Amino acid sequence: MMADAVLRGITLYEAAVFPLTDQGASITERQARRTIAYRLAAHDDLPASVRVAAAAALEAIDEGRDTHRIRAAVSALNQAVRECRAGHVVIRDEQTS
């Protein structure tokens, strides 16, 4: 599913911007991951909810100042992608399958 590819591309870009090690990703790799993430997020076949959530996540990562905002935006994207999957059922307001 294209929405899953968007989520993967954005999380790979996030990992390049905020590496776990000091050596991390090079500037070239970071730029390549950013380009791919933006291209995936602009795909015509994406549901509007995923497109909006992807834009918010990319904006938060690009600004890179507020880690709580970034985590919330990527989490919202994850939820939007999950809701697009076949068989997604809301059990209660606070629980999803």
N, C-alpha and C positions, 0 to 999 in steps of 0.2 A: 504494500500500500504506500502511496506517495507520501501520506502524512507521516508514516513511520520514518521514511527517508529524511524528511524535514527535521524531525526530532533528532535523529542521529547526527545529521549535519550540523545542527546548532549546538548540540552537546560536544561534538568534536571541536568546534570553533571555541566554545567556552573553555574547554580543556587546554587549548593552545594559548588562550589569553591569560588563564590562571593555572599555569603548570604546577604540578605537585613537587617538582624538583627545581633546583636553581638553573640547571642547564635547559630544561623545558624545550619549547618549540622555538625554532628560529623565526626571525621576522618574515622570511619568505614563506615558511610553512604556515604561520599565523595568517598571512595575507591570503594564501591559497585556500585555507579552510574558511576564511571569511567570505571569499568570493563564491565558493561552493554553497555555503549556507544561504547566502542571499539569493543565489540562482534557484536553489530548491524551494525557498520560501515564496518565490515569485511564480511558481508553477501554476498554470491555468486550471489544472484539475483539482486543486486543493479546495476543501470546504472553507467557507468564509471564516468560520470559527478558528480553524487552524491557521489560516493566513493572518488573522488579526493577532492571535497569540504569538505566532512566530515573529511578527514585526515588533511586538512589545519585548520579546526576549532578545532579539537582535539589538534593539535600541539600548536595553539595559546593559548588555555585554559591551557594546561599543562605548558607552559612557564609563563603565568599569569602576565606578566609585562606590556603589552601595551593594555589598554582597547579599544583603537580605532581599533587596529588590530583584537582583539577578536570580536568586534561588526561587523567589516567588513567581517570577515571570516564566522561568523554565518549567517550574511545577505546573503552572497554568497551561503551558503548551502541552506538557505531558498529559494532562487531564483532557484537553481538547482532542488530542490524537486518540486517546483511549475511547472517548465517546463516539468517535467515528468508526470504530471497529464493529464488525458484525457480531451480534450476540451480546453487545454491551447492555447490561440491565441495571437499573437503579433499584436497589433493594429498599433502602430508606433514604431520606434526605442526606444523611451523612455517610452512607455506605454505597459503594459501587462494586460491581463484580468485574 
